[in-house]
Amino acid sequence: MEIERQQLPNSTLILVFGILSIIGCCCYGLIGLIFGVIALVLAKKATDTYAANPEMYIGYQNVKSGKILAIIGVSLSVIYIVILIVGLIMYGGIEGIQEMQREMMEQYGG
């Protein structure tokens, strides 16, 4: 008797969230971080489910790919957030950045 294999729960969603975490890292890092963390949590649960009964599920490749993409997205998001924080500190906060923009506008006749 052959066992009917079913799709691993959330495998496609993990892949989509992994992709969105890379795309979202450009939105000040926050959106990418959120999607990446959610994808990693779902991937952990799906991996545990698959490990308990691997012959019953298909779609584990989506989970692995989504997890890798989520790790990349979270890493890029964290780097982006750190760069933003360092930039704010270097330029004296929001006021410093606004002052720098005013100076550039005056200098270039804007």
N, C-alpha and C positions, 0 to 999 in steps of 0.2 A: 504494500500500500504506500503510495507516494504522498508525501506531505505537501500541501499547497503552501507555497512560500508567499509571504505578504511583505508589502513595503514597510521598511523600518520607519517608525513614527518620527515625524518632523525632519526626515532626511532632506527633502527638497527645501524646506524652510531654513534649515541650517545653511545650506548652500547659498540661498538668496540673501540671508543675513550676513554671511561672510563677504559676499560681493558688495552689499550695501555698506559694510563697515569700511571697505577700502574707498568707496566713493564718498562716504560721509566724513572721512578724515579731513577733507578739504573744507568742511563747514565748521571751522574753528576747533576741530578735533572732537567735539562733544558728541555729535551724531554718530560718528564712526566708532567712538568708544562704547556708546550704548548698544549699537547693533552688534559689535564685536563681542562684548561681554555676554549678551543674550545668546549669541550663536555658540559661544564656548560652553555655557551652562547646558544648553540643549544638546550639544555634541557629547558632553560627558554623560548625560542621561541615556542618549541613544547608544553610545559605546557600551555602557553597562548592560543595556537591554540586549544588544547584539552578542556580547560576550557570554551572556547567560544561555543563549540558544541560537547560535549562528546559522544552523541549517534551516531555521524557520523564516529568516528575513533576507530580503534583497535591499539594495540601496545604500549599503555601507560605504561605497565609494563616494557618494555625495556627502556623507558625514565627514569622511576624511578630508575631502577637498574643501568643504565649508569650514572645517576647523583650521586648516592651514591658512585660508583666506582671512579668517577672523583673527588669527594671531598676527598676520601681517597688518590688517586694518587697525587692531588695537595698538600695535607698535608704532605705526605711522601717526595715529591719533595722539598718543602720549608724546611723541617727539614734537608734533605740531603744538600741543599745549605747552610743553616746556619752552619752546622757542617763543611763543606768545608771552609767557610769563617773564622770561629773560628780557624780551624786548620792552615790555612795560616797565620793568625795573630800570633798564638802561636809559630809557627816555623819560624817566620821572613820572610814570603813570600816565593816565589819560590826558591830564593837563599838559604834560610834557610833549606828548604826541601832537595834541592840538596846536601847541605853540610852534612846534617844528613845521606843521602844515601851514600855519599863518606866515612863518618866515619864508617858506618856499614860494608861497603865493605872491608875497611882496617882491621877492627876488626875481621871479620870472614874469612879473607883470600881470598876474591873474587877478 
